[in-house]
Amino acid sequence: MYSEKTPESNIKKLDYSNLALVIRAFLSTLDVNGESRLPQRAYLAIRHVIRHLQLPPGQTVLEREMTEILGMSRTPVRESLVRLETEGWVRLIPRRGFIVAPLVADDLQQIYEVVEALDGVAGKLATGRATHKELNQLEDLIKQQEKALELNDLLAWTELDEQFHNYIVDLAQNPRLRGIVDSQSDQLYRARLYTIEFRPSPTRSVIEHKAILAVMRAGDPEAVRTMLQSHRYRARNEILETLHSMHPLQE
């Protein structure tokens, strides 16, 4: 559990004008996709800016400001916030707004324990179902990761790392597995993005990605399962150690 003096007290004043630009750009993508339900639009927009740290952990946001940015009445925004609170993204403040949920090491460890197992299952299934062309697409993602590291573009690397793992889940061709992973992976993405600049360069992750792909090509599903679980386990420990160093009062 976080001390009340950490991270909320260290959050910078929120730039609502920049936040508005980000949210409106995201809402335009929902327009293209035909999503018109206001509570869903509000939910997706707020979750998007939390996931990408435009609303960082511990940030307090006034509800009236959010309704203005979203261009909605209070009712759909409140519905979206209640849903986000249920999912652990925010904490509601009576008659005011909300606080973005801090990244708590114990919570992340529990999520990683689930995702480690699911990633292993996904890799095992994908090994028997992925085509040669699809495996080449995984290889292309690894090459893009290497390029991002050469440019020291850690944000791009984090996005590509997410794509690599998500694509393996897609290749498993199991919609139920996909749904369970989706319910957990966004919190892990937020943690990876939050800590990426304070962790060692992720060159080891790229090496492990190459090894995982090589074993997938060799057609050894059990070895792929073991390697993916080990890969997630190592990354989990690295992130939790970094998070503890960033917030030493976290328990």
Helices and strands as residue ranges (DSSP letters): G 8-10, H 16-32, H 38-51, E 60-62, H 63-70, H 74-86, E 90-92, E 97-100, H 105-129, H 132-150, H 154-171, H 175-195, G 196-198, H 203-218, H 221-246
